[in-house]
Amino acid sequence: MKILDYYIIKKFLGTYFYSIILIISVAIVFDISEKLDDFIDKQAPIKAIIFEYYLNFIPYFTNLFSFLFTFISVIFVTSKMASDSEIIAILNSGVSFNRFLRPYFISAFVIASLNYTLGNFIIPPASKVKLAFEEKYLRNPIRYSDRNLHKQIEPNIFIYLDNYNNIEDVGYKFCIEKFENKKLISKLNADLIKWDTIKNNWNLINYRIRNFKSEFVEEIISGSQKDTIIKLHPSEFAMRDNVVESMNLFELDQFIADQQMKGAEDIEAYLIEKHTRIAGPFATFILMLIGVSIASRKAKGGIGLHIGLGFLFSFSYILFMQISTTFSVEGSMNPMLAVWIPNIIFSLIAIILYRLAPK
């Protein structure tokens, strides 16, 4: 790399990290003012507030709006260079516009790699601590209210629950059915099913088992109490939608596979989270190219005009993302397509602006 590369990379990444520090500092101040009463009411220790909540709040917030910080940084740095006639001097010296873009792409690659690593491997374990803090000091306990639960817990094994009390970990009118070659081979019914926290298994109350030996032979076993192990955990009845934030890439893939096997109805939200972790870092390159193409032209409005256009494109991208993901959650659009539509649209915009940029 040459002096030009180091010069632009230093300004780009320096502005990026400076803007992150500035915005996060403001966000923390507002968050403290909003949650201060909850911290006091729940008597949250200062050490826990700092090290369990805010220390893990910072990387999550940074990654969430990284593309916005990237876009604003590109606009600010490039617009300042254009305003000072630095870009004109660079291009007049024989440097092509494509060569001028190289340090921007290097910087975008550094940011995108950082975002991908943070989002898939660093933030998830940090989010576990953050979410545990929120459950303890900021949120009210979840109360499971669904009725007539039907779920596949393993291949060819299905369960039914009339209702479930997740506060006491007790289910009512439980049934489990086992199939083999599409034929029912065993059926268990119980009045109650209760989680034993000591043994880490389920306890059946007033159960009745029917084993179908053949078409005409049936074995019946009954009793008042029985311990059993099934692939179902009480945490599944008190799981919030943002639980996927605490899963790394491999855990998320396994979780989605399990939910698909169990026939979960809200699988779209988990698929959106998975694809966003890839589409988000990729958007860094798209928004960077748009920012350079817009701000490299010296404008009468100066830096203010470029920054205004930068915010317009940034919030347009967020708007497109919200609209498309909403359609996906409602079940009318493929989650992968919903996440990638903003990138596809803004890639076309980036190509057009790149062709119109001063060469």
PyMOL commands that set and color helices and strands:
alter all, ss='L'
color gray80, all
select helices_A, chain A and resi 3-41+46-64+66-83+86-92+97-137+234-238+241-246+249-262+267-295+302-329+335-356
alter helices_A, ss='H'
color red, helices_A
select strands_A, chain A and resi 147-154+157-165+170-180+183-196+201-212+218-228
alter strands_A, ss='S'
color yellow, strands_A
deselect
rebuild
show_as cartoon
